[in-house]
């Protein structure tokens, strides 16, 4: 994943956009960001078919925490 953001216009079905609305509102995301999240989650799920969805969601959150600098060293013992 590079540091740049590429923005392109794509056509999505009205049904997908309507399906995303309540999820976007509940998660305080824009509709495009909600659909982007679903796409990322789907990609991770395809790459890791043996892992449960909640674990994949936690992995995505962890990645964003690292990007935000929210790191705490683990202390053994």
WOWO-V526401 format. One line per field, one symbol per residue. ss: DSSP state (a for helix, b for strand, c for the rest). psi: psi as a letter, one per 40 degrees, with the letter a starting at -180 (. if undefined). burial: + if it has 16 or more other ideal C-beta (glycine too) atoms within 10 Angstrom, else -. Layout:
BEGIN
ss: ???
psi: ???
burial: ???
END
This chain:
BEGIN
ss: cccccccccccccaaaaaaaaaaaaaccccaaaaaaaaaaaaaaaaacccccaaaaaaaaaaaaaaacccccccccc
psi: hieihhhihihiidddddddddddddefiidddddddddddddddddgeeiidddddddddddddddeeghhihhi.
burial: -------------------+---+------+--++-+------+-----------+---------------------
END
